Amino acid sequence: MSLQTVPLQKDNRAPTVRNRGPALSGHSGEPTGLAAERSLARLADNPHLLPSPPGVVMQVLEKASQPGCKPAELAALIYRDAALYGKIIKTVNSALYGLPRPVTSVEQAVALLGLNPVRSLVLGLSLPAMQQQTANKRPTKVFWKESIAGAIVAHELALRLRRLSAGDDLVAGLLRDIGVLALQQVFPTEYARLLAQPAQELARNRGKLERQIVGVDHAEASAFLLRRWWLPEDITEAVRYHHAPEQAGALPPPVAERVRLLYFASSIAQLQLDADQPELLRNILAFGREHYGLDEAALTAFLEPVAKKVEDFAALVDLDIGACDHYPRILARAAETLAQLTLETRVDQMRILEQKRQVEQETHRLRDELQRDALTGALNRGGLEEQLRLQFRRARRRGTVLGAVFLDLDDFKGINDRFGHLFGDRVLQETCRSLLTVVGPGDTVTRYGGDEFCVLVENTSPEELHTLADRLWQVFRNRVLDAEGCCVPIRASIGVVLCRPQTYSQSATALLGVADQAMYAAKSRGKNQVTFVSLLSDADQRFLAAVERQRFGTWLRESGVATPPGGRRARFEAPGRLTRRLGWLTPEQLRPVLREQRAAGRRFDEIASERGLLTSNQLAALFALQSESPQLLAADLVNQGILSETAMHEKLRNYYHWLGR
């Protein structure tokens, strides 16, 4: 019996889609709108242009869709087309199905495979007739090659997953993109414009471009056609979303699973056409690993026999698709391209990071240069203000003490006028060098302006700041510089102030102002003096005394071990992590404290104290451990030979045991 084209009827013979909202929808799940409705209407109005199954096939599809269809009725229709009958028997007996015994009749095929798989097979075997209807054979050959490759991958994967509907997965894979042919036939001019887009753009955004140019994408058009061919909803809906599996979450699980299967099969089929798509291979490997447990080696083994099965199936349905490349070879080439691209990307990233690092270094250098005094090399006033804000916030957060030393040279104007500006510059430079030799390594020396200098001292104590002020005064009380054979005394008035920013109600700028006032008070008392101002409250002093008693250095001294001179060395550790490491709080106790700390922006010690989780000794110990690192102090003692390493480990163990008493 000769093959013929049966026009699509615009009546109610095609099954309707039930319980899915709007009849027409795009990949996003939203209604496609009037443009899509008009485009699909044009498809229905031009049935003579559409690829469609021959008459007997349409009758088989219609009969199979009716409730109560009997295998004998289906067989009777198939017997009317001898060519179709022969193809069914030949295909069912092929390696594709792997049946235990040969099949000699359609009734046997229906009995072994089931009604729906035979219906799907009948539709798949009508592909040659649909190919003959298209005017442009070259792109159609490429189209069917990709379609059959996707169909075989879908079928083999369904068998691997032991799905009960591998036959339906096969036909869904075959016809998943039939809408491409339909749109090309009905909108030849518009679709030619779409195909003129760059290949990479077309591969990434084909559906979007189709909606822009012809009003509907090919997945929607495919689902539209398959519904009119009486295919069930679990196939048509899977076809509709097979390019967007992430949007299939609202579908029934079996349909969503078929969506993922078709997406994966379609991606693999694309490799037959262009293996030089590293991003495609990356997506395939990620998707296969996530959904099917297939790493690269397992995927290669799975695809090993696919190419031959694609060629065999194309021969069964009398389609000329040309030779299929061996999938392991495709994957090897694609993996090589991906590796090369990854290497190039990493090189580019390293180059960008290096450029960024250089820009940051240059920015830092320029910023540091702007904040440096050109004469002395110390920070200038702008640098001082930035460091003051930074250190003030840090001390407030950590509960430590911040000190500021304001120094003004006595009678500097007279020295400048008498001995000249060059000598005056030398005095300023020598003053800066003297400050740097006296202060600790973490202290900040700045030239505030003119002959005024300021030193910021972090994490200090009243005793340490008194000691620093006395050392500075000793340096300047007898300092003499030679100028033209004259011994010129260089004196300074010094103002010192300290506060605990956590309880100090004023700003960082106010603290600097108090230091400035203390310096002027020293001048008014006769110059070459030191004025010390403490802004600590009685509660601050009691708390700091408790902290001092808990420090490792204090514990060592009381144990008869002399600690090395110099500034305190700190290695700050988050108090929550510290309490857990010391075993003072369990994770269950710690979590609500940290949650409130993040949510309310409050200090850890405040919340822990309010909840009664830590004793006053433990709170003081936390600040002691944050302001002076026992490990760093222990390393200093070992390096200076004061204690052996073994003895120091014993001291540390005893100290931590003492803290947790």
For each residue, the residues with C-beta under 8 A, 3 or more apart:
1: 56 80 81 82 83
2:
3: 54 83 129 132
4: 54 55
5: 48 52 54 129 133
6: 52 53 54 55 58
7: 47 48 52
8: 44 47 50 52 228
9: 13 14 47
10: 44 45
11: 14
12: 16
13: 9 62
14: 9 11 227 228 229 230
15: 65 227 230 232 233
16: 12 23 227
17: 20 23 227 233 236 237
18: 233
19:
20: 17 25 233 237
21: 25
22: 25 31
23: 16 17
24: 31 32 36 37 40 220 224
25: 20 21 22 28 29 30 31 32 220 240
26: 29 30 31 32 36 207 211 216 217 220
27: 207 217 219 220 241 243 244 247
28: 25 244 247
29: 25 26 247 250
30: 25 26
31: 22 24 25 26 36
32: 24 25 26 35 36 37 211 215 216 220
33: 36 37
34: 37 38
35: 32 38 39 211 215 216
36: 24 26 31 32 33 39 40 211 215 216 220
37: 24 32 33 34 40 41
38: 34 35 41 42 215
39: 35 36 42 43 187 214 215 216 221
40: 24 36 37 43 44 216 220 221 224
41: 37 38 44 45
42: 38 39 45 46 186 187
43: 39 40 46 50 182 186 221 224 225
44: 8 10 40 41 47 228
45: 10 41 42
46: 42 43 49 50 185 186
47: 7 8 9 44 50 52
48: 5 7
49: 46 185 186
50: 8 43 46 47 133 182 185 186 225
51: 130 131 133 134 178 181 182 185
52: 5 6 7 8 47 58 130 133 225 229
53: 6 57 58 61 123 126 129 130 229
54: 3 4 5 6 57 58 81 126 129
55: 4 6 58 59
56: 1 59 60 77 78 80 81 84
57: 53 54 60 61 81 84 122 123 125 126 129
58: 6 52 53 54 55 61 62 229
59: 55 56 62 63 77
60: 56 57 63 64 74 77 78 119 122
61: 53 57 58 64 65 119 122 123 229 230 231
62: 13 58 59 65 66 230
63: 59 60 66 69 73 74 77
64: 60 61 69 74 115 116 118 119 230
65: 15 61 62 69 230 232
66: 62 63 69
67:
68:
69: 63 64 65 66 73 74 115
70: 73 74
71: 74 75 106 107 110 111 115
72: 75 76 107
73: 63 69 70 76 77
74: 60 63 64 69 70 71 77 78 106 110 115 118 119
75: 71 72 78 79 105 106 107 110
76: 72 73 79 80
77: 56 59 60 63 73 74 80
78: 56 60 74 75 81 84 85 88 106 122
79: 75 76 82 85 106
80: 1 56 76 77
81: 1 54 56 57 78 84 85
82: 1 79 85 86
83: 1 3 86 87
84: 56 57 78 81 87 88 122 125 126
85: 78 79 81 82 88 89 106
86: 82 83 89 90
87: 83 84 90 91 125 316 317
88: 78 84 85 91 92 106 109 118 121 122 125
89: 85 86 92 93 103 104 105 106 109
90: 86 87 93 94 316
91: 87 88 94 96 97 121 125 316 317
92: 88 89 97 99 103 109 112 113 121
93: 89 90 97 99 102 103
94: 90 91 97 312 316
95: 98 309 312
96: 91 155 309 312 313 316
97: 91 92 93 94 113
98: 95
99: 92 93 102 103 112
100:
101:
102: 93 99
103: 89 92 93 99 108 109 112
104: 89 108
105: 75 89 108 109
106: 71 74 75 78 79 85 88 89 109 110 118
107: 71 72 75 110 111
108: 103 104 105 111 112
109: 88 89 92 103 105 106 112 113 118
110: 71 74 75 106 107 113 114 115 118
111: 71 107 108
112: 92 99 103 108 109
113: 92 97 109 110 117 118 121 167
114: 110 117 118 167
115: 64 69 71 74 110 118 119
116: 64 119 120 165 167 168 232
117: 113 114 120 121 165 166 167 168
118: 64 74 88 106 109 110 113 114 115 121 122 167
119: 60 61 64 74 115 116 122 123
120: 116 117 123 124 167 168 170 171
121: 88 91 92 113 117 118 124 125 167 170 171
122: 57 60 61 78 84 88 118 119 125 126
123: 53 57 61 119 120 126 171 174 175 229 231
124: 120 121 127 151 170 171 174 175 317
125: 57 84 87 88 91 121 122 316 317
126: 53 54 57 84 122 123 129 130
127: 124 130 131 144 174 317 319
128: 131 132 317 318 319
129: 3 5 53 54 57 126 132 133
130: 51 52 53 126 127 133 134 178 181
131: 51 127 128 134 137 140 144 319
132: 3 128 129
133: 5 50 51 52 129 130 185
134: 51 130 131 137 140 181 184 185
135: 185
136: 139 140 184
137: 131 134 140 141
138: 141 142
139: 136 142 143 184
140: 131 134 136 137 143 144 181
141: 137 138 144 145 320 321 322
142: 138 139 145 146 273
143: 139 140 146 147 177 180 181
144: 127 131 140 141 147 148 314 319 321
145: 141 142 148 149 272 273 310 314 321 322 324
146: 142 143 149 150 177 269 270 272 273
147: 143 144 150 151 173 174 175 176 177 178 269
148: 144 145 151 152 174 310 313 314 317 319 321
149: 145 146 152 153 268 269 272 306 310 324
150: 146 147 153 154 173 174 176 262 265 266 268 269
151: 124 147 148 154 155 170 171 172 173 174 265 313
152: 148 149 155 156 170 173 306 309 310 313
153: 149 150 156 157 173 264 265 268 269 303 306
154: 150 151 157 158 169 170 172 173 261 262 265
155: 96 151 152 158 159 166 167 169 170 173
156: 152 153 159 160 302 305 306 309
157: 153 154 160 161 169 261 264 265 292 302
158: 154 155 161 163 165 166 169 170 261
159: 155 156 162 163 166
160: 156 157 292 302
161: 157 158 261 292
162: 159
163: 158 159 166 169 257 261
164:
165: 116 117 158 168 169 234 258
166: 117 155 158 159 163 169 170
167: 113 114 116 117 118 120 121 155 170 171
168: 116 117 120 165 171 172 234 235 258
169: 154 155 157 158 163 165 166 172 173 258 261 262
170: 120 121 124 151 152 154 155 158 166 167 173 174
171: 120 121 123 124 151 167 168 174 175 231 235
172: 151 154 168 169 175 176 235 238 239 242 258 262
173: 147 150 151 152 153 154 155 169 170 176 262 265 266
174: 123 124 127 147 148 150 151 170 171
175: 123 124 147 171 172 178 222 225 226 239
176: 147 150 172 173 219 222 239 242 262 266
177: 143 146 147 180 218 219 222 266
178: 51 130 147 175 181 182 221 222 225 226
179: 182 183 217 218 219 220 221 222 223 224 225
180: 143 177 183 184 218 222
181: 51 130 134 140 143 178 184 185
182: 43 50 51 178 179 185 186 218 221 222 225
183: 179 180 186 187 191 210 214 216 218 221
184: 134 136 139 180 181 187 188 191
185: 46 49 50 51 133 134 135 181 182 188
186: 42 43 46 49 50 182 183
187: 39 42 183 184 190 191 213 214
188: 184 185 191 192
189: 192 193
190: 187 193 194 213 214
191: 183 184 187 188 194 195 213 214
192: 188 189 195 196
193: 189 190 196 213
194: 190 191 197 202 206 209 210 213 214
195: 191 192 202
196: 192 193
197: 194 201 202 209
198: 201 202
199: 202 203 274
200: 203 204
201: 197 198 204 205 209
202: 194 195 197 198 199 205 206 209
203: 199 200 206 270 274 277 280
204: 200 201
205: 201 202 208 209
206: 194 202 203 209 210 217 218
207: 26 27 210 211 217 218 219 243
208: 205 211 212 217
209: 194 197 201 202 205 206 212 213
210: 183 194 206 207 213 214 216 217 218
211: 26 32 35 36 207 208 214 215 216 217
212: 208 209
213: 187 190 191 193 194 209 210
214: 39 183 187 190 191 194 210 211
215: 32 35 36 38 39 211
216: 26 32 35 36 39 40 183 210 211 220 221
217: 26 27 179 206 207 208 210 211 220 221
218: 177 179 180 182 183 206 207 210 221 222
219: 27 176 177 179 207 222 223 239 240 241 242 243
220: 24 25 26 27 32 36 40 179 216 217 223 224 240
221: 39 40 43 178 179 182 183 216 217 218 224 225
222: 175 176 177 178 179 180 182 218 219 225 226 239 240
223: 179 219 220 226 227 236 237 239 240
224: 24 40 43 179 220 221 227 228
225: 43 50 52 175 178 179 182 221 222 228 229
226: 175 178 222 223 229 231 235 236 239
227: 14 15 16 17 223 224 230 231 236
228: 8 14 44 224 225
229: 14 52 53 58 61 123 225 226
230: 14 15 61 62 64 65 227
231: 61 123 171 226 227 235 236
232: 15 65 116 235 236
233: 15 17 18 20 236 237 255
234: 165 168 237 238 252 254 255 258
235: 168 171 172 226 231 232 238 239 258
236: 17 223 226 227 231 232 233 239 240
237: 17 20 223 233 234 240 241 251 255 259
238: 172 234 235 241 242 248 251 255 258 259 262
239: 172 175 176 219 222 223 226 235 236 242 262
240: 25 219 220 222 223 236 237
241: 27 219 237 238 244 245 247 248 251 259
242: 172 176 219 238 239 245 259 262 263 266
243: 27 207 219 263 266
244: 27 28 241 247 248 263
245: 241 242 248 256 259 260 263
246: 249
247: 27 28 29 241 244
248: 238 241 244 245 251 255 256 259 260
249: 246 256
250: 29
251: 237 238 241 248 255 256 259
252: 234 255 256
253: 256 257
254: 234 257 258
255: 233 234 237 238 248 251 252 258 259
256: 245 248 249 251 252 253 259 260
257: 163 253 254 260 261
258: 165 168 169 172 234 235 238 254 255 261 262
259: 237 238 241 242 245 248 251 255 256 262 263
260: 245 248 256 257 263 264 287 291
261: 154 157 158 161 163 169 257 258 264 265
262: 150 154 169 172 173 176 238 239 242 258 259 265 266
263: 242 243 244 245 259 260 266 267 287
264: 153 157 260 261 267 268 284 287 288 291 292
265: 150 151 153 154 157 173 261 262 268 269
266: 150 173 176 177 242 243 262 263 269 270
267: 263 264 270 271 280 283 284 287
268: 149 150 153 264 265 271 284 303 327
269: 146 147 149 150 153 265 266 272 273
270: 146 203 266 267 273 274 277 280
271: 267 268 274 275 277 280 281 284 327 330 331 334
272: 145 146 149 269 310 324 325 330
273: 142 145 146 269 270
274: 199 203 270 271 277
275: 271 325 330 333 334 337
276: 333 334 337
277: 203 270 271 274 280 281 334 337
278: 281 282 334 337 338 340 341 342
279: 282 283
280: 203 267 270 271 277 283 284 334
281: 271 277 278 284 285 331 334 335 337 338
282: 278 279 285 286 338
283: 267 279 280 286 287
284: 264 267 268 271 280 281 287 288 299
285: 281 282 288 289 295 296 299
286: 282 283 289 290
287: 260 263 264 267 283 284 290 291
288: 264 284 285 291 292 293 294 295 298 299
289: 285 286 292 293 294 295
290: 286 287
291: 260 264 287 288
292: 157 160 161 264 288 289
293: 288 289 298
294: 288 289 298 299 302
295: 285 288 289 298 299
296: 285 299 300 331 335
297: 300 301
298: 288 293 294 295 301 302
299: 284 285 288 294 295 296 302 303 331
300: 296 297 303 304 327 328 331
301: 297 298 304
302: 156 157 160 294 298 299 306
303: 153 268 299 300 306 307 327 328 331
304: 300 301 327 328
305: 156 308 309
306: 149 152 153 156 302 303 309 310 327
307: 303 310 311 324 325 326 327
308: 305 311 312 324
309: 95 96 152 156 305 306 312 313
310: 145 148 149 152 272 306 307 313 314 321 324
311: 307 308 314 315 321 323 324
312: 94 95 96 308 309 315 316
313: 96 148 151 152 309 310 316 317
314: 144 145 148 310 311 317 319 320 321
315: 311 312 318
316: 87 90 91 94 96 125 312 313
317: 87 91 124 125 127 128 148 313 314
318: 128 315
319: 127 128 131 144 148 314
320: 141 314
321: 141 144 145 148 310 311 314 324
322: 141 145
323: 311
324: 145 149 272 307 308 310 311 321
325: 272 275 307 329 330
326: 307 329 330
327: 268 271 300 303 304 306 307 330 331
328: 300 303 304 331 332
329: 325 326 332 333
330: 271 272 275 325 326 327 333 334
331: 271 281 296 299 300 303 327 328 334 335
332: 328 329 335 336
333: 275 276 329 330 336 337
334: 271 275 276 277 278 280 281 330 331 337 338
335: 281 296 331 332 338 339
336: 332 333 339 340
337: 275 276 277 278 281 333 334 340 341
338: 278 281 282 334 335 341 342
339: 335 336 342 343
340: 278 336 337 343 344
341: 278 337 338 344 345
342: 278 338 339 345 346
343: 339 340 346 347
344: 340 341 347 348
345: 341 342 348 349
346: 342 343 349 350
347: 343 344 350 351
348: 344 345 351 352
349: 345 346 352 353
350: 346 347 353 354
351: 347 348 354 355
352: 348 349 355 356
353: 349 350 356 357
354: 350 351 357 358
355: 351 352 358 359
356: 352 353 359 360
357: 353 354 360 361
358: 354 355 361 362
359: 355 356 362 363
360: 356 357 363 364
361: 357 358 364 365
362: 358 359 365 366
363: 359 360 366 367
364: 360 361 367 368
365: 361 362 368 369
366: 362 363 369 370
367: 363 364 370 371
368: 364 365 371 372
369: 365 366 372
370: 366 367 382
371: 367 368 379 380 382 383 386
372: 368 369 377 378 379 380 383
373: 376 377 378 379 380 446 447
374:
375: 425 428 429 447
376: 373 428 429 431 432 447
377: 372 373 432
378: 372 373 432 435 445 446 447 453
379: 371 372 373 383 384 387 444 445 446 447
380: 371 372 373 383 384 446 447
381: 384 385 446 447 448 449
382: 370 371 385 386
383: 371 372 379 380 386 387 446
384: 379 380 381 387 388 444 446 448 454 456
385: 381 382 388 389 509
386: 371 382 383 389 390
387: 379 383 384 390 391 444 446 456
388: 384 385 391 392 404 456 508 509 511 512
389: 385 386 392 393 508
390: 386 387 393 394
391: 387 388 394 395 402 444 456 458
392: 388 389 395 396 402 501 507 508 511
393: 389 390 396 397 501
394: 390 391 397 398 400 458
395: 391 392 398 399 400 401 402 458 459 500 501 502
396: 392 393 399 501 502
397: 393 394 502 603
398: 394 395 459 502 572 623 626 627
399: 395 396 500 502 603 605 623 626
400: 394 395 458 459 460 500 623 626 627
401: 395 459 460 461 462 465 498 499 500 536 544
402: 391 392 395 456 457 458 460 498 499 500 501 511
403: 456 457 460 465 468 496 497 498
404: 388 454 455 456 457 496 497 498 511 512 514 515
405: 454 455 457 465 468 469 472 494 495 496 515
406: 448 452 453 454 494 495 496 497 512 515 516 518 519
407: 431 435 452 453 454 455 472 492 493 494 495 519
408: 451 452 453 492 493 519 523
409: 412 427 431 451 452 490 491 492
410: 491 492 493 523 527 528
411: 414 415 491 527
412: 409 415 416 424 427 450 451
413: 416 417
414: 411 417 418
415: 411 412 418 419 423 424 427 488 490
416: 412 413 419 420 421 423 424
417: 413 414
418: 414 415
419: 415 416 423 424 483 484 486 488
420: 416 423 424
421: 416 424 425
422: 425 426
423: 415 416 419 420 426 427 481 483 488
424: 412 415 416 419 420 421 427 428
425: 375 421 422 428 429
426: 422 423 429 430 481
427: 409 412 415 423 424 430 431 451 481 488 490
428: 375 376 424 425 431 432 447 451
429: 375 376 425 426 432 433
430: 426 427 433 434 481 490
431: 376 407 409 427 428 434 435 451 453 490 492
432: 376 377 378 428 429 435 436 445 447 453
433: 429 430 436 437
434: 430 431 437 438 475 476 479
435: 378 407 431 432 438 439 445 453 455 472
436: 432 433 439 445
437: 433 434
438: 434 435 468 471 472 475
439: 435 436 443 445 455 457 468
440: 443 457 468 566 567
441: 567
442: 458 459 567
443: 439 440 455 456 457 458 567
444: 379 384 387 391 455 456
445: 378 379 432 435 436 439 453 454 455
446: 373 378 379 380 381 383 384 387 453 454 455 456
447: 373 375 376 378 379 380 381 428 432 452 453
448: 381 384 406 452 453 454
449: 381 452
450: 412
451: 408 409 412 427 428 431
452: 406 407 408 409 447 448 449 519
453: 378 406 407 408 431 432 435 445 446 447 448
454: 384 404 405 406 407 445 446 448 512 515
455: 404 405 407 435 439 443 444 445 446 468
456: 384 387 388 391 402 403 404 443 444 446
457: 402 403 404 405 439 440 443 460 464 465 468 498
458: 391 394 395 400 402 442 443
459: 395 398 400 401 442 568 570 627
460: 400 401 402 403 457 464 465 468 498 568
461: 401 464 465 544 548 568
462: 401 465 466 498 534 536 541 544
463: 466 467
464: 457 460 461 467 468 567 568
465: 401 403 405 457 460 461 462 468 469 496 498 532
466: 462 463 469 470 496 532
467: 463 464 470 471
468: 403 405 438 439 440 455 457 460 464 465 471 472 496
469: 405 465 466 472 473 494 496 530 532
470: 466 467 473 474 530
471: 438 467 468 474 475
472: 405 407 435 438 468 469 475 476 492 494 530
473: 469 470 476 477 492 494 528 529 530
474: 470 471 477 478
475: 434 438 471 472 479
476: 434 472 473 479 490 491 492 494 528
477: 473 474 491 528
478: 474 489
479: 434 475 476 489 490 491
480: 487 488 489 490
481: 423 426 427 430 487 488 490
482: 485 486 487 488
483: 419 423 486 488
484: 419
485: 482
486: 419 482 483
487: 480 481 482
488: 415 419 423 427 480 481 482 483
489: 478 479 480
490: 409 415 427 430 431 476 479 480 481
491: 409 410 411 476 477 479 527 528
492: 407 408 409 410 431 472 473 476 528
493: 407 408 410 519 520 522 523 527 528 529
494: 405 406 407 469 472 473 476 519 522 529 530 531
495: 405 406 407 515 516 517 518 519 520 521 522 530 531 533
496: 403 404 405 406 465 466 468 469 515 518 530 531 532 533
497: 403 404 406 511 514 515 518 532 533 534 535
498: 401 402 403 404 457 460 462 465 533 534 535 536
499: 401 402 504 511 534 535 536
500: 395 399 400 401 402 503 504 535 536 540 544
501: 392 393 395 396 402 504 508 511
502: 395 396 397 398 399 603
503: 500 537 539 540
504: 499 500 501 511 535
505:
506: 510 511
507: 392 510 511
508: 388 389 392 501 511 512
509: 385 388 512 513
510: 506 507 513 514
511: 388 392 402 404 497 499 501 504 506 507 508 514 515 535
512: 388 404 406 454 508 509 515 516
513: 509 510 516 517
514: 404 497 510 511 517 518 533 535
515: 404 405 406 454 495 496 497 511 512 518 519 533
516: 406 495 512 513 519 520
517: 495 513 514 520 521 533
518: 406 495 496 497 514 515 521 522 531 532 533
519: 406 407 408 452 493 494 495 515 516 522 523 531
520: 493 495 516 517 523 524
521: 495 517 518 524 525 531
522: 493 494 495 518 519 525 527 529 530 531
523: 408 410 493 519 520 527 529
524: 520 521
525: 521 522 529 531
526: 529
527: 410 411 491 493 522 523
528: 410 473 476 477 491 492 493
529: 473 493 494 522 523 525 526
530: 469 470 472 473 494 495 496 522
531: 494 495 496 518 519 521 522 525
532: 465 466 469 496 497 518
533: 495 496 497 498 514 515 517 518
534: 462 497 498 499
535: 497 498 499 500 504 511 514
536: 401 462 498 499 500 540 541 544
537: 503 540 541
538: 541 542
539: 503 542 543
540: 500 503 536 537 543 544
541: 462 536 537 538 544 545
542: 538 539 545 546
543: 539 540 546 547 620 623
544: 401 461 462 500 536 540 541 547 548
545: 541 542 548 549
546: 542 543 549 550 616 617 620
547: 543 544 550 551 620 623 624 627
548: 461 544 545 551 554 624
549: 545 546 554 620
550: 546 547 554 555 617 620 621 623 624 625 659
551: 547 548 554 555 624 627 628
552: 555 556 624 628 630 633 634 652 655
553: 556 557 563 568 628 633
554: 548 549 550 551 557 558
555: 550 551 552 558 559 655 658
556: 552 553 559 561 563 633 637 651 655
557: 553 554 560 561 562 563
558: 554 555
559: 555 556 651
560: 557
561: 556 557 637 642 643 651
562: 557 642
563: 553 556 557 633 637
564: 636 637 640 642
565:
566: 440
567: 440 441 442 443 464
568: 459 460 461 464 553 627 628
569: 628 629 632 633 636
570: 459 626 627 628 629 632
571: 629 631 632
572: 398 626
573: 577 578 581 625 626
574: 577 578 604
575: 578 579 604 605 608 622 626
576: 579 580 585 590 593 594 597 604
577: 573 574 580 581
578: 573 574 575 581 582 622 625 626
579: 575 576 582 584 585 590 608 614 618 622
580: 576 577 583 584 585 586 587 590
581: 573 577 578
582: 578 579 656 659 660
583: 580 660
584: 579 580 614 618 660
585: 576 579 580 589 590 593 608 613 614
586: 580 589 590
587: 580 590 591
588: 591
589: 585 586 592 593 613
590: 576 579 580 585 586 587 593 594
591: 587 588 594 595
592: 589 595 596
593: 576 585 589 590 596 597 604 607 608 611 613
594: 576 590 591 597 598 604
595: 591 592 598 599
596: 592 593 599 600 602 607
597: 576 593 594 600 601 602 603 604 607
598: 594 595 601
599: 595 596
600: 596 597
601: 597 598
602: 596 597 606 607
603: 397 399 502 597 606 607
604: 574 575 576 593 594 597 607 608
605: 399 575 608 609 614 619 622 623
606: 602 603 609 610
607: 593 596 597 602 603 604 610 611
608: 575 579 585 593 604 605 611 613 614 619
609: 605 606 612 613 614 619
610: 606 607
611: 593 607 608
612: 609
613: 585 589 593 608 609
614: 579 584 585 605 608 609 618 619 622
615: 618 619
616: 546 619 620
617: 546 550 620 621
618: 579 584 614 615 621 622 659
619: 605 608 609 614 615 616 622 623
620: 543 546 547 549 550 616 617 623 624
621: 550 617 618 624 625 659
622: 575 578 579 605 614 618 619 625 626
623: 398 399 400 543 547 550 605 619 620 626 627
624: 547 548 550 551 552 620 621 627 628
625: 550 573 578 621 622 628 629 630 659
626: 398 399 400 570 572 573 575 578 622 623
627: 398 400 459 547 551 568 570 623 624
628: 551 552 553 568 569 570 624 625 633
629: 569 570 571 625 632 633
630: 552 625 633 634 652 655 656
631: 571 634 635 652
632: 569 570 571 629 635 636
633: 552 553 556 563 569 628 629 630 636 637
634: 552 630 631 637 638 643 648 651 652
635: 631 632 638 639
636: 564 569 632 633 639 640
637: 556 561 563 564 633 634 640 642 643 648
638: 634 635 641 642 643 644 645 648
639: 635 636
640: 564 636 637
641: 638
642: 561 562 564 637 638
643: 561 634 637 638 647 648 651
644: 638 647 648
645: 638 648 649
646: 649 650
647: 643 644 650 651
648: 634 637 638 643 644 645 651 652
649: 645 646 652 653
650: 646 647 653 654
651: 556 559 561 634 643 647 648 654 655
652: 552 630 631 634 648 649 655 656
653: 649 650 656 657
654: 650 651 657 658
655: 552 555 556 630 651 652 658 659
656: 582 630 652 653 659 660
657: 653 654 660 661
658: 555 654 655 661
659: 550 582 618 621 625 655 656
660: 582 583 584 656 657
661: 657 658
